[in-house]
Amino acid sequence: MLRGNWREGVRDGVHFAYTCPAPRRYVHQWYWDSCFHAIVWSRIEPRRARAELRTLLRAAGEDGLVPHTVFWDRPARWRRAPLYATLTVRGSGATASTQTPLLALAWERVAEASVDAPGFAAEGLDGLRRHYDWLARERDPDDDGLLSILHPDESGLDDSPKYAAAFGWMQHDRPGYFVSVERARRLGYRSRAVMAAGDRHVEDVLFNVAYALSLRALARLLGESPHAAVYRARAERTERALVERCLDERSGLFFDLAGAAERPLRVSTWSALAPLALTGLPDDVRRRLVEEHLLHPRRYRAPAGIPSVAMDEPAFRAGFDRFRTWRGPAWVNSAWLLLPAMADLGYETEAADILRGVLAAIDREGFREYYNPHTGRGHGARDFGWSTLVVDLVGRIA
């Protein structure tokens, strides 16, 4: 299936090679999708994994911005540009927004698998450093260690109900989203200017978990370089900030912070569980996420995967919604992030049991975009690339 989703060619003299997420629905290159695809390719054909990540880094701007979406087939024109955060309404080859910053983590995983290309680990260091320096410089204007997103889809969780109170009529599934894009476009997508011009921005927990994980990966890739300590210290700072500023002591969940006032967005979604993946956090904090939420039968312990919204939330919707995603169905990438962390904490049996539910849904429904967590029924796009993360997941905890 992944080979069928593979796209390769040349645009404006630049060679590209990547896995489109779903051939009939998502034909472009998306940032975190490519990271997930590369991780799976590293177990099957490391050559393609390297090509995928090289292509993604090749799309980065000189300042270090890695785009949310890259249009390798043809530039965005009037039909496409309003739907994407491009710098101009005509002719942009990529968005001016970014996405969940997992690139360094994926690069490390692929480097570990590249025994036939030992130079790959060092090959991307300059570009990776530019990217993570750009994030620190442009997305943390209050210098508190937590990065902000400008649009809901920058976290990858486009229509999650957790954004309702922060973005209001400018949510991803509302007409105001186009107004939000146009306002940012007029400001040249200068991140600090966009945040200063309005209060619709969020210090997103999942985005910052990915940032911290990747900073630690980048530090490991740098090895004995004196630069390694810089990225390790940034990761530690972000992890502390998540605990000090986002952790809700009463529920044990981590909530996003909205706007300059940093108002907690108290909606239980799988993003609120994501810090479980950070091994530098206190074990008691991580265990609460498992015992009080992931294994709770009325919250996240469903028969087929991990729901994207807690089942006891009013906004929870288990099945297909034509214009919305991330409102309840289970996605494979959430299991991929959380289950190995559960196993590492000693919940091996429970993690394996959840994995069996994911495998049963895939065996019955194929590689779908997402699944009903109650029934395992597949929804959304077919032949969905990152659902193959189950291959890596089985290799890590089964």
N, C-alpha and C positions, 0 to 999 in steps of 0.2 A: 504493500500500500504506500509506504514512504517513497519507494522508487517511482511509483505512479504520480506522486505529488511533486517530484523533483523538477525544478526549472533551472535552465542554464542558458546563457547567451552573453551578448555584448550590448551595452547601451552607452552611446557617446564615448566609445573607446574603452569602457570599463567592463571587465569581465565580471559576471555575477553567477552565483550558483546557490540555490536555496530551496527549501521545502515549503511549498505553499500550504497553508493550514488546511484548506479544503478546496479541491479543484473546481467545484461548481459554485462556491459561495465566497471564499476568501482566497483571492489569487495573488495578493501582494506579499511582501515580506514584512512580518510584524516582529518587533523587538523580542518580546519574551517568548513568543512562539518559536522563533529561531533558536533561542537558548535551549528550550526544551527539546526541539528536534535534534540539535547537535548532541545533547546528552544521550539521546537514544541511539543516534548514528554512531556514537563513540563505542557502543557495544556491538555494532553490526559491521559498519564500514567507517573506520576512523577518518579515512580520506575525505569522505563527504562531510563529516562533522567539522573538520578543519576548514573546508571550503565554505560551509555555511557561516561560520563565525568570521572568517576573513571577509566575506561579502558584507556582513552586518557592520563590521568595523570600517570597511571601505566606504560605507555610506555616511559615516560620521562627518560632521562639519569640522573645520579647522579649529574651532573653539572647543570641541570635545562633545558637542551634542550628538548623541546617537538617536536617530529618529524613531518615533513610535511606529511609523509605517513608511516603507520605501516602495515606490512605483517603478519597478524595473521594466515593466512591459511598455509603459508610455507615461509621459508626465500627466499630472492631474489637470483636467480641463473643467469647463463650467459645470458639467454634470456631476463630477466627482468632488471638486474642491469644496463645495459647501458642507460636505459630510466629513471632511478631514481638516485638521488644524494645520493647513499649509500657510506659508508666508505670503503667497499671492493667490489670487483666485484662478490664475491661468499659468500653466507651464511649470509648476513645482514638481520636482522629482521625488520629494519626500516631505513628510510633515515637519513643522517647526516645533512640535511637541515631542516628548520622550515617553518612555514607559518603564515599568517595573525593572530596576537596574540590576539584572542578573548576569550580565555579560562576563564579568570576571570570574564568577562562580562556574559558569559553563566553560569558560576558557580553561580553567584549572582542571575540570573533569576531562575535557578532551585532551589536554596535554598529558594527563596521566595515562590515557589510553594510546597515545601516539608514540609507541616504542619504535615505529619506523620513521618517525620525524622528530628526533630529540630536540631540534631547535625551535619547535612550535611554541613552547612555553615562553621563551624570551621574545619571540617574534612580535607579539602584540603589546608588549609592556608600555611603549611610549603612547600608543593610542588609548590603552586602558587607563593609564594615568591621566591623560587629558580628559577623558570622559568623567572619571570620578572627581577630578579637580573641578570640572565644570559644574557638576552637581553640587559640590560643597560651596562653590562661589555663587551660583545663580539661584539655588533653591533653598538656601538657608539664610535669608536676609536678617533674621533676628539672632543668628549665631548661637542657637541653643542645641545644635547637634541633630535636629530633626528636619528633614527635607519636606517641602510642600509640593503638592500637585496643583496644576492650574485648571485642569478639566478632570471629570470623574474617570474617563477612559485612560488617563495616564497611569492609573494603578492597575489597569487591566480588568477592573471590576465595574464595567461601564455603567450599568443600571442598578447597582446595589442600592437597597433602600436606606443604607446608612448615610447616603449623600443627600437625602431629601431636605433635611434641616439646613444644610450648608449651601447647596446650590439652588434650591427652590425651583423656580420656573426655568432655570438654566440647566437643569439636570440633563443627562445625556439623552433621555427619551422624550424630552419636551422641546417645543419649537424654540425656546429661549437658548438652547444650546448653540444654535447658529449665531445668535447675537453675541454669546460669549466668545465664540471663535472669531467673529469679526472685530470685536473690541480688542482682543489680543493681537490680531493681525495689524490693526491700525497702530499699535504700539511696537510693531516690529518683532513681536514675540520675545521682547526683552523681559525675562522672567521677573526681575525685581520691579520693573515698571508696571507690569500687569498686576502684580500683587499689591503695589502701592495704589493703583487706580481703583481698586474695589476689594471687597472683603470675601469674595467667593474663591477661596483657596483653602486647602486642607493639608495638615500634617498627617499623612496617611500611614497607618501602622504597617500594613503589608509592604508598601513602598519602602519604608524605613527598615523593615526586617531584611528585605532583599538587598538593600544598600549595605547594611552591617555584614551580612553573610559574604557579600562580594568584596567588601573592603578587607575582610580577613583572608579571603582567597587571594586577593591582589598582593597582600603582604607576604603570603607564602610563596607566590610566584616570584616575588622580588628577592627572596632568599636572604643573602647576606648584604644586600644593598642597604645603604643608610636610609633610603627612602621607605623601606619596609616599615620602620617604626612609625612613620607619619600615618600610614593607612591603618595600622593596627590601633594606634591611639584614637583615630577617628571612629573606628568600629566600636571601641570600648565606650567612647563618649555617646554615640548613638544608642547603644544598649542601655547605658545608665539613664539617658533621657527618656527612653521608652518606659522604664520602670518608674522613674520619678515623676513623669508628667502624664503618661498615658494609662498607667495601671490603675484600675478602679478597685480599691481595697475591698469594697463590699462584695462585688461579684467575682473578683479575681480575673476579670477580662481586661483587655487593652483596647481603649477607645481612641478613635481619630480625634484630632483637635481642629476646630474650624475657625478660620479667620484670624485677625490680629489678636482678638481676645482669647483665642484658643479654647473655644467652648467644646466640651466633650460631646461627641455624637454617640449617644448611649443606645446603640442598636447592636444586638448580638449577631454578628456574621462570622464566617470562618476567618476573616481578617483579624478579628479580635483574639483568635487562637494562634495566629502565626508566630508570635514570639516564642512559642514552644520550640521552634527550630533553632533558637539561639542558645547554644550550650553554655555561654558565659553568664546567663541569667541564673539567679538562685534556683536550686532544685525545688524548693517548696512552692515557688511561684509557678514553675512549669507543671508540677504535679497537680496543682489546683485546676489548671486548664484541662488536664486529662480527666481527673476524677470527678470534677464538678460539672464538666461540660461535654468533652468528647465521649465519655462513657455514660452520660446521662440519657436514659431512654426517651425523655421528653424534649431533649435539646438537640444533641448531635448524633446519638447512637442509633442510626437508621440501618435497615437491612442492606441497602445498596450504596455504600459510599458515605461521604461526609457532606451533609447538606451545606449549601452556601450561606444559608440563613438559619438560625436556630429554629427548630420546629415549634417552639412556644412563642415565637415572635408574631405579632399580628400581621406583619408584612410577608410571612412565609407563604410561598406558593411552590408546590412540589413539581408541577409539570410544565409543559410548554407554554410560553407566552410569546405571541407573535412579535412584539416590539420591545421585549425586555429580556435581560439575562441576569444571572446572579441573584435571583430572588427566591432561591430555595433548592433548585436542582443540584445534584452532586457532579463535580468535575474531577477528572483524574489528577490534575495538577495539585489540588488541595490535599488529596491523599498522599501524593508523592512528597510533599513538603512535611506533612505532619506525622505520617506513620513511622518513618525511620526514627524520628525524635521520640515517639512513644516507646519504640522498641529499645532505644538507647537508655531510657529511664527505667527499664525493667518490665515494661508492659508488652513483652513479646507476644504472648498468647492473644491478647486483645487486639494488637496491631494486625497479626496474621488473620484473625477472624474478620476484621473489617476488610482486609485485602481480599479475602475469599468472596465477600459480597461484591466487590468491584469486579473481580474476575468473572463471576457468574453473570453479571450484567453485560460485560463485554462479550463473553462467550455466546450469549443469547442474542444480543442486539448489534454486535460489531463495534467498530471504533466510531462512536458518536460524539458530538460536541459536549453533551451533558446528559445526565440520567436522572429519572425520577428516583429519589432516595428511598421511597416506600416500595416501589414495584420493580425498579431496575429498568424500566422502559427507556429506550434511547430517544433523544430529541435533538433538534437543531441539525447542524451540518453532518453529513455522512463522510466517512473516510477522513476523520478529523485527526490531524497530525499529532498534537500533543497528547492525545489519549493513549498513544503508544508508550508514554512514560511508564505504563504498567510493566513494561519489559525491564526497565531500570529498577522499578520498585520491587519486583519479584527478586531481582538479583541482590537487593540490599537487605531484605528482611525475611524472605521465605526460607 
